[in-house]
Amino acid sequence: MARLTPSKLQIPVLAIGARPVGPALATQLAAFADDLTTLQLDDCGHLIPLDAPDRLLAALIPWLDAG
């Protein structure tokens, strides 16, 4: 069976996490993306779209506009 050589993503990546996952997510994804933007939403549960939809959109819209 042939193995693929792992390579980093060649696209911008946005990682949004909440406590306690946020810092771990950023560390894990750094190995796979050179152009990585990370954001941690404090005072938010694990399901960010349900727990903080306004803050999620406030993070997504400028990042998507910049790309």
N, C-alpha and C positions, 0 to 999 in steps of 0.2 A: 504494500500500500504506500503510495507516494504521500509525503508530508508537504504541506505548504509552509513556506518560510513566512513567519509573521512579519508584517510590516505595519507601520503607523498609518493612520488615516491621513489623507492628503486634503482634507476639508476642515473648515472650522467646526468645532464641537462645543456645545454648551451643555454643561452639567449643572443641574439644579437639584439640590438636596436639602433635606430638613434634618434637624437633630434626631437621632445621633448619626444618621447615615451620611450626611453631607461631607464631612472631612474624609471619610473612607472612600466615598465615591470619587472625589477629586483625586485621591492618591491612586486608586485603581485605574482610572481612565488616563492618567498622565502617561502611563506606559504605552498607550495606544494612539495618542493624538498629540502632535506638536503644537497645534493651534487650539489650545484648550482654554475655555473661559469657564470658571466655576463660580457658583453662587450658592450661598447657604441661606435659607430662610429660617430665621429663628422664630420661636413661638408658633410653630406649625407642626401639624401631625405628619405622618408618613405619606398620606395621600394628598399631595400638594394641590392638585386641581379641585379637590373637594374642600380642603381646609383653608386655602388661601388663593382663590382664583384671581382676585384683583392684583395681588402681589406677583403671581405667576405671569399674568399678562403684562404687568409693568416691567418685568424682566425680559420677557420674550420679544415684545414689540421693538424696543430699541436694538436688540441684538439682531433680529431679523432685518430691520431697516439698514443696519450697518453692513450687512452681507451683500 
